[in-house]
Amino acid sequence: MHIFLGSLLALASLHQPAPPAEQPAKAKPLALFDGKTTKGWHTYLKPTAEPAWTVVDGALQLNPQAPGQGDLVTDGEYENFELELEWK
């Protein structure tokens, strides 16, 4: 019995955890906004960005008094991403 337990203990001490899985390579960052135009963006359920959305000092801005308001969304669809943004 002592030999069996000793052998089991020796085998258990040889066990090594599996190496960590390789992380997929990170994709090159993609800029969604050029800082100059609304190119690449549209108002939700519209083909283009409505006139209430403009670019002012390098930032997208909504004029709440202008006609054509609505949510601004990108033309592309994305999944499994990390979003980094600046908010003014």
C-alpha positions as CSV (number, residue, x, y, z in Angstrom):
1,M,0.0,0.0,0.0
2,H,2.8,2.4,0.9
3,I,4.5,1.7,-2.5
4,F,1.2,2.5,-4.3
5,L,0.7,5.8,-2.5
6,G,4.4,6.7,-3.0
7,S,4.1,6.0,-6.7
8,L,0.9,8.0,-7.0
9,L,2.4,11.0,-5.1
10,A,5.5,10.8,-7.4
11,L,3.3,10.8,-10.5
12,A,1.2,13.7,-9.2
13,S,4.3,15.8,-8.6
14,L,5.3,15.4,-12.3
15,H,2.0,16.8,-13.6
16,Q,2.5,20.2,-15.3
17,P,-0.4,22.5,-16.2
18,A,-1.1,23.0,-19.9
19,P,0.6,26.0,-21.5
20,P,-1.6,29.0,-21.9
21,A,-3.5,29.2,-25.2
22,E,-2.1,31.5,-27.8
23,Q,-3.8,34.8,-28.0
24,P,-4.9,35.8,-31.5
25,A,-2.9,38.6,-33.0
26,K,-4.5,42.0,-32.5
27,A,-5.8,43.6,-35.6
28,K,-4.5,47.0,-36.7
29,P,-6.5,49.8,-35.2
30,L,-9.3,51.2,-37.4
31,A,-10.2,54.9,-37.3
32,L,-14.0,55.2,-37.6
33,F,-13.9,59.0,-37.8
34,D,-11.6,61.2,-39.9
35,G,-12.1,64.3,-37.8
36,K,-13.3,66.3,-40.9
37,T,-16.4,64.8,-42.4
38,T,-19.3,62.5,-41.6
39,K,-18.0,60.0,-44.2
40,G,-18.5,56.5,-42.9
41,W,-21.5,57.5,-40.8
42,H,-25.2,57.7,-41.3
43,T,-28.3,58.6,-39.3
44,Y,-30.1,55.4,-38.2
45,L,-32.4,54.1,-41.0
46,K,-31.2,56.9,-43.4
47,P,-28.6,56.5,-46.2
48,T,-26.5,59.5,-45.0
49,A,-25.9,61.6,-42.0
50,E,-28.7,64.1,-41.6
51,P,-27.9,67.8,-41.6
52,A,-28.2,68.1,-37.8
53,W,-24.9,66.2,-37.5
54,T,-21.8,68.2,-38.4
55,V,-18.1,68.2,-37.6
56,V,-17.0,71.1,-35.4
57,D,-13.3,71.4,-34.3
58,G,-12.6,67.8,-35.2
59,A,-15.6,66.4,-33.3
60,L,-19.0,65.1,-34.3
61,Q,-21.7,67.5,-33.0
62,L,-25.5,67.3,-33.0
63,N,-27.5,70.5,-33.4
64,P,-30.7,69.8,-31.5
65,Q,-32.5,72.7,-33.2
66,A,-31.7,71.6,-36.8
67,P,-34.0,69.3,-38.8
68,G,-32.9,65.7,-39.4
69,Q,-32.0,64.5,-36.0
70,G,-31.5,60.9,-35.1
71,D,-28.9,58.4,-33.9
72,L,-25.6,58.5,-35.7
73,V,-24.2,55.0,-36.6
74,T,-21.3,53.7,-38.6
75,D,-21.7,52.4,-42.1
76,G,-19.8,49.3,-41.2
77,E,-20.8,46.4,-38.9
78,Y,-18.3,45.2,-36.3
79,E,-18.0,42.4,-33.8
80,N,-15.6,41.3,-31.2
81,F,-13.9,44.7,-30.8
82,E,-12.4,47.1,-28.4
83,L,-13.8,50.6,-28.6
84,E,-11.6,53.6,-27.7
85,L,-13.0,57.1,-27.9
86,E,-12.7,60.6,-26.7
87,W,-15.8,62.4,-25.3
88,K,-16.0,66.2,-25.2
